[in-house]
Amino acid sequence: MNAPPPRRLTRHQIALMIGIDVVALLIGVGLFLWLQPRDGQAAVMALVSALVFGGFFNVVVALVSIRP
């Protein structure tokens, strides 16, 4: 029997995911620093929401890339 090749992410896809993480982190930290003097709770929420949004896109990239 022929075993199917393992489904793995390519270097390009991993680089894309790292880029998404960096952009999400930059946006989150930027929003945090901008909102911190005005409202501390909103600043934390902006940071967390940007990171969750970036994580969501990483999951989408991973699921689309390793589909059967």
PDB file of N, CA, C and O in Angstrom:
ATOM      1  N   MET A   1       0.838  -1.183   0.000  1.00  0.00           N
ATOM      2  CA  MET A   1       0.000   0.000   0.000  1.00  0.00           C
ATOM      3  C   MET A   1       0.879   1.241   0.000  1.00  0.00           C
ATOM      4  O   MET A   1       1.943   1.276   0.618  1.00  0.00           O
ATOM      5  N   ASN A   2       0.411   2.246  -0.701  1.00  0.00           N
ATOM      6  CA  ASN A   2       1.118   3.518  -0.725  1.00  0.00           C
ATOM      7  C   ASN A   2       0.572   4.416   0.372  1.00  0.00           C
ATOM      8  O   ASN A   2      -0.621   4.714   0.429  1.00  0.00           O
ATOM      9  N   ALA A   3       1.466   4.828   1.223  1.00  0.00           N
ATOM     10  CA  ALA A   3       1.057   5.744   2.287  1.00  0.00           C
ATOM     11  C   ALA A   3       1.017   7.157   1.714  1.00  0.00           C
ATOM     12  O   ALA A   3       1.919   7.550   0.973  1.00  0.00           O
ATOM     13  N   PRO A   4      -0.020   7.925   2.050  1.00  0.00           N
ATOM     14  CA  PRO A   4      -0.066   9.293   1.543  1.00  0.00           C
ATOM     15  C   PRO A   4       1.055  10.122   2.178  1.00  0.00           C
ATOM     16  O   PRO A   4       1.441   9.875   3.320  1.00  0.00           O
ATOM     17  N   PRO A   5       1.565  11.084   1.450  1.00  0.00           N
ATOM     18  CA  PRO A   5       2.630  11.915   2.026  1.00  0.00           C
ATOM     19  C   PRO A   5       2.090  12.713   3.216  1.00  0.00           C
ATOM     20  O   PRO A   5       0.921  13.097   3.230  1.00  0.00           O
ATOM     21  N   PRO A   6       2.932  12.958   4.199  1.00  0.00           N
ATOM     22  CA  PRO A   6       2.451  13.716   5.368  1.00  0.00           C
ATOM     23  C   PRO A   6       2.080  15.145   4.975  1.00  0.00           C
ATOM     24  O   PRO A   6       2.739  15.774   4.147  1.00  0.00           O
ATOM     25  N   ARG A   7       1.030  15.626   5.578  1.00  0.00           N
ATOM     26  CA  ARG A   7       0.584  16.989   5.309  1.00  0.00           C
ATOM     27  C   ARG A   7       1.333  17.918   6.240  1.00  0.00           C
ATOM     28  O   ARG A   7       1.171  17.860   7.459  1.00  0.00           O
ATOM     29  N   ARG A   8       2.147  18.767   5.661  1.00  0.00           N
ATOM     30  CA  ARG A   8       2.950  19.697   6.457  1.00  0.00           C
ATOM     31  C   ARG A   8       2.862  21.084   5.853  1.00  0.00           C
ATOM     32  O   ARG A   8       2.527  21.263   4.682  1.00  0.00           O
ATOM     33  N   LEU A   9       3.172  22.048   6.684  1.00  0.00           N
ATOM     34  CA  LEU A   9       3.222  23.423   6.210  1.00  0.00           C
ATOM     35  C   LEU A   9       4.566  23.667   5.533  1.00  0.00           C
ATOM     36  O   LEU A   9       5.600  23.184   5.994  1.00  0.00           O
ATOM     37  N   THR A  10       4.542  24.423   4.431  1.00  0.00           N
ATOM     38  CA  THR A  10       5.783  24.775   3.755  1.00  0.00           C
ATOM     39  C   THR A  10       6.445  25.947   4.475  1.00  0.00           C
ATOM     40  O   THR A  10       5.849  26.572   5.351  1.00  0.00           O
ATOM     41  N   ARG A  11       7.672  26.228   4.094  1.00  0.00           N
ATOM     42  CA  ARG A  11       8.377  27.368   4.703  1.00  0.00           C
ATOM     43  C   ARG A  11       7.658  28.674   4.395  1.00  0.00           C
ATOM     44  O   ARG A  11       7.606  29.573   5.234  1.00  0.00           O
ATOM     45  N   HIS A  12       7.108  28.775   3.196  1.00  0.00           N
ATOM     46  CA  HIS A  12       6.379  29.989   2.824  1.00  0.00           C
ATOM     47  C   HIS A  12       5.161  30.183   3.719  1.00  0.00           C
ATOM     48  O   HIS A  12       4.887  31.299   4.161  1.00  0.00           O
ATOM     49  N   GLN A  13       4.441  29.124   3.984  1.00  0.00           N
ATOM     50  CA  GLN A  13       3.256  29.220   4.828  1.00  0.00           C
ATOM     51  C   GLN A  13       3.628  29.537   6.272  1.00  0.00           C
ATOM     52  O   GLN A  13       2.925  30.291   6.944  1.00  0.00           O
ATOM     53  N   ILE A  14       4.727  28.966   6.752  1.00  0.00           N
ATOM     54  CA  ILE A  14       5.183  29.279   8.106  1.00  0.00           C
ATOM     55  C   ILE A  14       5.622  30.741   8.184  1.00  0.00           C
ATOM     56  O   ILE A  14       5.341  31.427   9.167  1.00  0.00           O
ATOM     57  N   ALA A  15       6.314  31.214   7.143  1.00  0.00           N
ATOM     58  CA  ALA A  15       6.724  32.625   7.112  1.00  0.00           C
ATOM     59  C   ALA A  15       5.499  33.539   7.086  1.00  0.00           C
ATOM     60  O   ALA A  15       5.493  34.590   7.727  1.00  0.00           O
ATOM     61  N   LEU A  16       4.466  33.142   6.348  1.00  0.00           N
ATOM     62  CA  LEU A  16       3.228  33.924   6.311  1.00  0.00           C
ATOM     63  C   LEU A  16       2.588  33.994   7.700  1.00  0.00           C
ATOM     64  O   LEU A  16       2.112  35.049   8.118  1.00  0.00           O
ATOM     65  N   MET A  17       2.580  32.878   8.398  1.00  0.00           N
ATOM     66  CA  MET A  17       1.994  32.846   9.739  1.00  0.00           C
ATOM     67  C   MET A  17       2.801  33.708  10.703  1.00  0.00           C
ATOM     68  O   MET A  17       2.224  34.400  11.541  1.00  0.00           O
ATOM     69  N   ILE A  18       4.119  33.674  10.596  1.00  0.00           N
ATOM     70  CA  ILE A  18       4.953  34.522  11.451  1.00  0.00           C
ATOM     71  C   ILE A  18       4.710  35.992  11.129  1.00  0.00           C
ATOM     72  O   ILE A  18       4.644  36.829  12.030  1.00  0.00           O
ATOM     73  N   GLY A  19       4.577  36.303   9.838  1.00  0.00           N
ATOM     74  CA  GLY A  19       4.278  37.676   9.441  1.00  0.00           C
ATOM     75  C   GLY A  19       2.948  38.154   9.992  1.00  0.00           C
ATOM     76  O   GLY A  19       2.829  39.294  10.441  1.00  0.00           O
ATOM     77  N   ILE A  20       1.953  37.290   9.960  1.00  0.00           N
ATOM     78  CA  ILE A  20       0.640  37.632  10.521  1.00  0.00           C
ATOM     79  C   ILE A  20       0.778  37.906  12.017  1.00  0.00           C
ATOM     80  O   ILE A  20       0.193  38.857  12.535  1.00  0.00           O
ATOM     81  N   ASP A  21       1.553  37.069  12.708  1.00  0.00           N
ATOM     82  CA  ASP A  21       1.763  37.279  14.146  1.00  0.00           C
ATOM     83  C   ASP A  21       2.446  38.612  14.425  1.00  0.00           C
ATOM     84  O   ASP A  21       2.060  39.328  15.348  1.00  0.00           O
ATOM     85  N   VAL A  22       3.452  38.944  13.635  1.00  0.00           N
ATOM     86  CA  VAL A  22       4.186  40.200  13.844  1.00  0.00           C
ATOM     87  C   VAL A  22       3.268  41.399  13.606  1.00  0.00           C
ATOM     88  O   VAL A  22       3.262  42.349  14.388  1.00  0.00           O
ATOM     89  N   VAL A  23       2.499  41.348  12.529  1.00  0.00           N
ATOM     90  CA  VAL A  23       1.582  42.457  12.233  1.00  0.00           C
ATOM     91  C   VAL A  23       0.534  42.592  13.334  1.00  0.00           C
ATOM     92  O   VAL A  23       0.240  43.705  13.769  1.00  0.00           O
ATOM     93  N   ALA A  24      -0.034  41.477  13.790  1.00  0.00           N
ATOM     94  CA  ALA A  24      -1.033  41.521  14.865  1.00  0.00           C
ATOM     95  C   ALA A  24      -0.420  42.066  16.144  1.00  0.00           C
ATOM     96  O   ALA A  24      -1.058  42.841  16.856  1.00  0.00           O
ATOM     97  N   LEU A  25       0.813  41.668  16.441  1.00  0.00           N
ATOM     98  CA  LEU A  25       1.474  42.166  17.645  1.00  0.00           C
ATOM     99  C   LEU A  25       1.744  43.662  17.544  1.00  0.00           C
ATOM    100  O   LEU A  25       1.537  44.393  18.513  1.00  0.00           O
ATOM    101  N   LEU A  26       2.202  44.128  16.385  1.00  0.00           N
ATOM    102  CA  LEU A  26       2.449  45.556  16.204  1.00  0.00           C
ATOM    103  C   LEU A  26       1.161  46.370  16.321  1.00  0.00           C
ATOM    104  O   LEU A  26       1.142  47.422  16.960  1.00  0.00           O
ATOM    105  N   ILE A  27       0.099  45.884  15.707  1.00  0.00           N
ATOM    106  CA  ILE A  27      -1.186  46.584  15.808  1.00  0.00           C
ATOM    107  C   ILE A  27      -1.677  46.584  17.249  1.00  0.00           C
ATOM    108  O   ILE A  27      -2.140  47.611  17.746  1.00  0.00           O
ATOM    109  N   GLY A  28      -1.582  45.447  17.920  1.00  0.00           N
ATOM    110  CA  GLY A  28      -2.045  45.357  19.302  1.00  0.00           C
ATOM    111  C   GLY A  28      -1.262  46.257  20.241  1.00  0.00           C
ATOM    112  O   GLY A  28      -1.850  46.944  21.076  1.00  0.00           O
ATOM    113  N   VAL A  29       0.054  46.260  20.115  1.00  0.00           N
ATOM    114  CA  VAL A  29       0.880  47.119  20.986  1.00  0.00           C
ATOM    115  C   VAL A  29       0.640  48.585  20.663  1.00  0.00           C
ATOM    116  O   VAL A  29       0.593  49.426  21.561  1.00  0.00           O
ATOM    117  N   GLY A  30       0.487  48.892  19.367  1.00  0.00           N
ATOM    118  CA  GLY A  30       0.193  50.280  18.991  1.00  0.00           C
ATOM    119  C   GLY A  30      -1.127  50.766  19.572  1.00  0.00           C
ATOM    120  O   GLY A  30      -1.206  51.871  20.109  1.00  0.00           O
ATOM    121  N   LEU A  31      -2.155  49.943  19.466  1.00  0.00           N
ATOM    122  CA  LEU A  31      -3.447  50.306  20.053  1.00  0.00           C
ATOM    123  C   LEU A  31      -3.357  50.403  21.576  1.00  0.00           C
ATOM    124  O   LEU A  31      -3.956  51.285  22.190  1.00  0.00           O
ATOM    125  N   PHE A  32      -2.606  49.490  22.169  1.00  0.00           N
ATOM    126  CA  PHE A  32      -2.450  49.516  23.623  1.00  0.00           C
ATOM    127  C   PHE A  32      -1.798  50.822  24.070  1.00  0.00           C
ATOM    128  O   PHE A  32      -2.282  51.481  24.991  1.00  0.00           O
ATOM    129  N   LEU A  33      -0.703  51.191  23.418  1.00  0.00           N
ATOM    130  CA  LEU A  33      -0.001  52.418  23.808  1.00  0.00           C
ATOM    131  C   LEU A  33      -0.841  53.664  23.533  1.00  0.00           C
ATOM    132  O   LEU A  33      -0.757  54.648  24.267  1.00  0.00           O
ATOM    133  N   TRP A  34      -1.649  53.619  22.476  1.00  0.00           N
ATOM    134  CA  TRP A  34      -2.475  54.769  22.149  1.00  0.00           C
ATOM    135  C   TRP A  34      -3.650  54.918  23.117  1.00  0.00           C
ATOM    136  O   TRP A  34      -4.032  56.035  23.465  1.00  0.00           O
ATOM    137  N   LEU A  35      -4.221  53.794  23.551  1.00  0.00           N
ATOM    138  CA  LEU A  35      -5.391  53.845  24.430  1.00  0.00           C
ATOM    139  C   LEU A  35      -5.047  53.887  25.915  1.00  0.00           C
ATOM    140  O   LEU A  35      -5.894  54.270  26.723  1.00  0.00           O
ATOM    141  N   GLN A  36      -3.842  53.507  26.295  1.00  0.00           N
ATOM    142  CA  GLN A  36      -3.464  53.408  27.708  1.00  0.00           C
ATOM    143  C   GLN A  36      -3.722  54.694  28.496  1.00  0.00           C
ATOM    144  O   GLN A  36      -4.287  54.615  29.587  1.00  0.00           O
ATOM    145  N   PRO A  37      -3.339  55.869  28.003  1.00  0.00           N
ATOM    146  CA  PRO A  37      -3.614  57.079  28.797  1.00  0.00           C
ATOM    147  C   PRO A  37      -5.100  57.392  28.950  1.00  0.00           C
ATOM    148  O   PRO A  37      -5.497  58.044  29.916  1.00  0.00           O
ATOM    149  N   ARG A  38      -5.919  56.939  28.017  1.00  0.00           N
ATOM    150  CA  ARG A  38      -7.346  57.258  28.038  1.00  0.00           C
ATOM    151  C   ARG A  38      -8.145  56.269  28.884  1.00  0.00           C
ATOM    152  O   ARG A  38      -8.931  56.656  29.749  1.00  0.00           O
ATOM    153  N   ASP A  39      -7.921  54.969  28.606  1.00  0.00           N
ATOM    154  CA  ASP A  39      -8.714  53.942  29.289  1.00  0.00           C
ATOM    155  C   ASP A  39      -7.899  52.656  29.335  1.00  0.00           C
ATOM    156  O   ASP A  39      -7.650  52.039  28.299  1.00  0.00           O
ATOM    157  N   GLY A  40      -7.488  52.254  30.516  1.00  0.00           N
ATOM    158  CA  GLY A  40      -6.641  51.085  30.676  1.00  0.00           C
ATOM    159  C   GLY A  40      -7.309  49.786  30.263  1.00  0.00           C
ATOM    160  O   GLY A  40      -6.677  48.931  29.643  1.00  0.00           O
ATOM    161  N   GLN A  41      -8.573  49.633  30.599  1.00  0.00           N
ATOM    162  CA  GLN A  41      -9.286  48.392  30.254  1.00  0.00           C
ATOM    163  C   GLN A  41      -9.485  48.273  28.743  1.00  0.00           C
ATOM    164  O   GLN A  41      -9.361  47.182  28.186  1.00  0.00           O
ATOM    165  N   ALA A  42      -9.788  49.372  28.090  1.00  0.00           N
ATOM    166  CA  ALA A  42      -9.946  49.343  26.635  1.00  0.00           C
ATOM    167  C   ALA A  42      -8.612  49.044  25.959  1.00  0.00           C
ATOM    168  O   ALA A  42      -8.575  48.394  24.914  1.00  0.00           O
ATOM    169  N   ALA A  43      -7.521  49.514  26.551  1.00  0.00           N
ATOM    170  CA  ALA A  43      -6.194  49.248  25.991  1.00  0.00           C
ATOM    171  C   ALA A  43      -5.872  47.762  26.046  1.00  0.00           C
ATOM    172  O   ALA A  43      -5.362  47.200  25.077  1.00  0.00           O
ATOM    173  N   VAL A  44      -6.164  47.128  27.166  1.00  0.00           N
ATOM    174  CA  VAL A  44      -5.917  45.691  27.290  1.00  0.00           C
ATOM    175  C   VAL A  44      -6.815  44.916  26.324  1.00  0.00           C
ATOM    176  O   VAL A  44      -6.366  43.959  25.694  1.00  0.00           O
ATOM    177  N   MET A  45      -8.068  45.320  26.207  1.00  0.00           N
ATOM    178  CA  MET A  45      -8.982  44.647  25.285  1.00  0.00           C
ATOM    179  C   MET A  45      -8.523  44.801  23.842  1.00  0.00           C
ATOM    180  O   MET A  45      -8.640  43.857  23.061  1.00  0.00           O
ATOM    181  N   ALA A  46      -8.004  45.966  23.469  1.00  0.00           N
ATOM    182  CA  ALA A  46      -7.503  46.167  22.110  1.00  0.00           C
ATOM    183  C   ALA A  46      -6.309  45.270  21.839  1.00  0.00           C
ATOM    184  O   ALA A  46      -6.204  44.697  20.754  1.00  0.00           O
ATOM    185  N   LEU A  47      -5.414  45.136  22.795  1.00  0.00           N
ATOM    186  CA  LEU A  47      -4.253  44.268  22.640  1.00  0.00           C
ATOM    187  C   LEU A  47      -4.687  42.813  22.478  1.00  0.00           C
ATOM    188  O   LEU A  47      -4.220  42.119  21.575  1.00  0.00           O
ATOM    189  N   VAL A  48      -5.566  42.361  23.341  1.00  0.00           N
ATOM    190  CA  VAL A  48      -6.027  40.972  23.291  1.00  0.00           C
ATOM    191  C   VAL A  48      -6.796  40.705  21.996  1.00  0.00           C
ATOM    192  O   VAL A  48      -6.611  39.654  21.383  1.00  0.00           O
ATOM    193  N   SER A  49      -7.638  41.620  21.577  1.00  0.00           N
ATOM    194  CA  SER A  49      -8.431  41.390  20.370  1.00  0.00           C
ATOM    195  C   SER A  49      -7.545  41.334  19.129  1.00  0.00           C
ATOM    196  O   SER A  49      -7.808  40.538  18.227  1.00  0.00           O
ATOM    197  N   ALA A  50      -6.513  42.151  19.066  1.00  0.00           N
ATOM    198  CA  ALA A  50      -5.600  42.087  17.917  1.00  0.00           C
ATOM    199  C   ALA A  50      -4.860  40.752  17.889  1.00  0.00           C
ATOM    200  O   ALA A  50      -4.666  40.179  16.817  1.00  0.00           O
ATOM    201  N   LEU A  51      -4.450  40.255  19.042  1.00  0.00           N
ATOM    202  CA  LEU A  51      -3.753  38.971  19.091  1.00  0.00           C
ATOM    203  C   LEU A  51      -4.682  37.811  18.739  1.00  0.00           C
ATOM    204  O   LEU A  51      -4.265  36.870  18.063  1.00  0.00           O
ATOM    205  N   VAL A  52      -5.923  37.869  19.184  1.00  0.00           N
ATOM    206  CA  VAL A  52      -6.896  36.824  18.853  1.00  0.00           C
ATOM    207  C   VAL A  52      -7.202  36.843  17.353  1.00  0.00           C
ATOM    208  O   VAL A  52      -7.329  35.789  16.729  1.00  0.00           O
ATOM    209  N   PHE A  53      -7.320  38.026  16.785  1.00  0.00           N
ATOM    210  CA  PHE A  53      -7.569  38.160  15.354  1.00  0.00           C
ATOM    211  C   PHE A  53      -6.412  37.554  14.552  1.00  0.00           C
ATOM    212  O   PHE A  53      -6.642  36.841  13.576  1.00  0.00           O
ATOM    213  N   GLY A  54      -5.171  37.836  14.961  1.00  0.00           N
ATOM    214  CA  GLY A  54      -4.012  37.243  14.302  1.00  0.00           C
ATOM    215  C   GLY A  54      -3.980  35.736  14.460  1.00  0.00           C
ATOM    216  O   GLY A  54      -3.652  35.016  13.516  1.00  0.00           O
ATOM    217  N   GLY A  55      -4.317  35.255  15.641  1.00  0.00           N
ATOM    218  CA  GLY A  55      -4.370  33.814  15.867  1.00  0.00           C
ATOM    219  C   GLY A  55      -5.420  33.139  15.006  1.00  0.00           C
ATOM    220  O   GLY A  55      -5.204  32.033  14.512  1.00  0.00           O
ATOM    221  N   PHE A  56      -6.552  33.797  14.825  1.00  0.00           N
ATOM    222  CA  PHE A  56      -7.599  33.257  13.961  1.00  0.00           C
ATOM    223  C   PHE A  56      -7.088  33.092  12.536  1.00  0.00           C
ATOM    224  O   PHE A  56      -7.334  32.064  11.905  1.00  0.00           O
ATOM    225  N   PHE A  57      -6.379  34.093  12.025  1.00  0.00           N
ATOM    226  CA  PHE A  57      -5.843  33.990  10.670  1.00  0.00           C
ATOM    227  C   PHE A  57      -4.794  32.891  10.572  1.00  0.00           C
ATOM    228  O   PHE A  57      -4.692  32.238   9.534  1.00  0.00           O
ATOM    229  N   ASN A  58      -4.017  32.672  11.620  1.00  0.00           N
ATOM    230  CA  ASN A  58      -3.054  31.568  11.612  1.00  0.00           C
ATOM    231  C   ASN A  58      -3.776  30.224  11.529  1.00  0.00           C
ATOM    232  O   ASN A  58      -3.336  29.326  10.811  1.00  0.00           O
ATOM    233  N   VAL A  59      -4.863  30.089  12.248  1.00  0.00           N
ATOM    234  CA  VAL A  59      -5.635  28.843  12.191  1.00  0.00           C
ATOM    235  C   VAL A  59      -6.211  28.648  10.792  1.00  0.00           C
ATOM    236  O   VAL A  59      -6.217  27.530  10.275  1.00  0.00           O
ATOM    237  N   VAL A  60      -6.686  29.707  10.186  1.00  0.00           N
ATOM    238  CA  VAL A  60      -7.227  29.606   8.826  1.00  0.00           C
ATOM    239  C   VAL A  60      -6.143  29.168   7.849  1.00  0.00           C
ATOM    240  O   VAL A  60      -6.375  28.288   7.020  1.00  0.00           O
ATOM    241  N   VAL A  61      -4.954  29.777   7.939  1.00  0.00           N
ATOM    242  CA  VAL A  61      -3.846  29.394   7.061  1.00  0.00           C
ATOM    243  C   VAL A  61      -3.488  27.925   7.269  1.00  0.00           C
ATOM    244  O   VAL A  61      -3.289  27.188   6.303  1.00  0.00           O
ATOM    245  N   ALA A  62      -3.406  27.504   8.515  1.00  0.00           N
ATOM    246  CA  ALA A  62      -3.040  26.111   8.799  1.00  0.00           C
ATOM    247  C   ALA A  62      -4.100  25.153   8.284  1.00  0.00           C
ATOM    248  O   ALA A  62      -3.755  24.139   7.676  1.00  0.00           O
ATOM    249  N   LEU A  63      -5.364  25.435   8.503  1.00  0.00           N
ATOM    250  CA  LEU A  63      -6.421  24.519   8.071  1.00  0.00           C
ATOM    251  C   LEU A  63      -6.536  24.450   6.550  1.00  0.00           C
ATOM    252  O   LEU A  63      -6.778  23.377   5.998  1.00  0.00           O
ATOM    253  N   VAL A  64      -6.370  25.554   5.886  1.00  0.00           N
ATOM    254  CA  VAL A  64      -6.440  25.557   4.424  1.00  0.00           C
ATOM    255  C   VAL A  64      -5.223  24.868   3.833  1.00  0.00           C
ATOM    256  O   VAL A  64      -5.326  24.221   2.790  1.00  0.00           O
ATOM    257  N   SER A  65      -4.079  24.994   4.478  1.00  0.00           N
ATOM    258  CA  SER A  65      -2.838  24.439   3.940  1.00  0.00           C
ATOM    259  C   SER A  65      -2.748  22.932   4.098  1.00  0.00           C
ATOM    260  O   SER A  65      -2.152  22.271   3.247  1.00  0.00           O
ATOM    261  N   ILE A  66      -3.308  22.371   5.137  1.00  0.00           N
ATOM    262  CA  ILE A  66      -3.144  20.936   5.361  1.00  0.00           C
ATOM    263  C   ILE A  66      -4.414  20.145   5.053  1.00  0.00           C
ATOM    264  O   ILE A  66      -4.614  19.044   5.565  1.00  0.00           O
ATOM    265  N   ARG A  67      -5.248  20.714   4.226  1.00  0.00           N
ATOM    266  CA  ARG A  67      -6.475  19.998   3.850  1.00  0.00           C
ATOM    267  C   ARG A  67      -6.103  18.736   3.083  1.00  0.00           C
ATOM    268  O   ARG A  67      -5.051  18.695   2.446  1.00  0.00           O
ATOM    269  N   PRO A  68      -6.927  17.726   3.129  1.00  0.00           N
ATOM    270  CA  PRO A  68      -6.603  16.461   2.440  1.00  0.00           C
ATOM    271  C   PRO A  68      -6.679  16.578   0.942  1.00  0.00           C
ATOM    272  O   PRO A  68      -6.434  15.602   0.233  1.00  0.00           O
TER     273      PRO A  68
END
